[in-house]
Amino acid sequence: MAVTKEDLAVLLSEKSGETIVKCHSMIDDLMDVITDVLSISKENIVLRDFGTFRVAHRKAKTGHDFQTGKSIEIAARNVVAFKAGKELNKRVNS
């Protein structure tokens, strides 16, 4: 089972005392800002002790279609990478 955005809004509401609607809006705003920074400026987002979001470039490569056995070209693309911070790793592993 996964925690949804709605679940996060409820948890944030309980922790902060804000309404669920306000917390949902705050989560949406944060996701918009993160998306804009990564897609427009391609800058890293460093959240100390939590982790770092960055844009990584994947080169074009040749792959294989296992159903047909033919080679296919996979286009170059950018992907979002996340590296967990020290504190997050520590808490997840304790």
Secondary structure in CASP SS format (residue, H / E / C, confidence):
PFRMAT SS
TARGET T0000
AUTHOR 0000-0000-0000
METHOD secondary structure of the structure
MODEL  1
M C 1.00
A C 1.00
V C 1.00
T C 1.00
K H 1.00
E H 1.00
D H 1.00
L H 1.00
A H 1.00
V H 1.00
L H 1.00
L H 1.00
S H 1.00
E H 1.00
K H 1.00
S H 1.00
G C 1.00
E C 1.00
T C 1.00
I H 1.00
V H 1.00
K H 1.00
C H 1.00
H H 1.00
S H 1.00
M H 1.00
I H 1.00
D H 1.00
D H 1.00
L H 1.00
M H 1.00
D H 1.00
V H 1.00
I H 1.00
T H 1.00
D H 1.00
V H 1.00
L H 1.00
S H 1.00
I H 1.00
S H 1.00
K C 1.00
E C 1.00
N C 1.00
I E 1.00
V E 1.00
L E 1.00
R C 1.00
D C 1.00
F C 1.00
G E 1.00
T E 1.00
F E 1.00
R E 1.00
V E 1.00
A E 1.00
H E 1.00
R E 1.00
K C 1.00
A C 1.00
K E 1.00
T E 1.00
G E 1.00
H E 1.00
D C 1.00
F C 1.00
Q C 1.00
T C 1.00
G C 1.00
K C 1.00
S E 1.00
I E 1.00
E E 1.00
I E 1.00
A C 1.00
A C 1.00
R E 1.00
N E 1.00
V E 1.00
V E 1.00
A E 1.00
F E 1.00
K E 1.00
A E 1.00
G C 1.00
K H 1.00
E H 1.00
L H 1.00
N H 1.00
K H 1.00
R H 1.00
V H 1.00
N C 1.00
S C 1.00
END
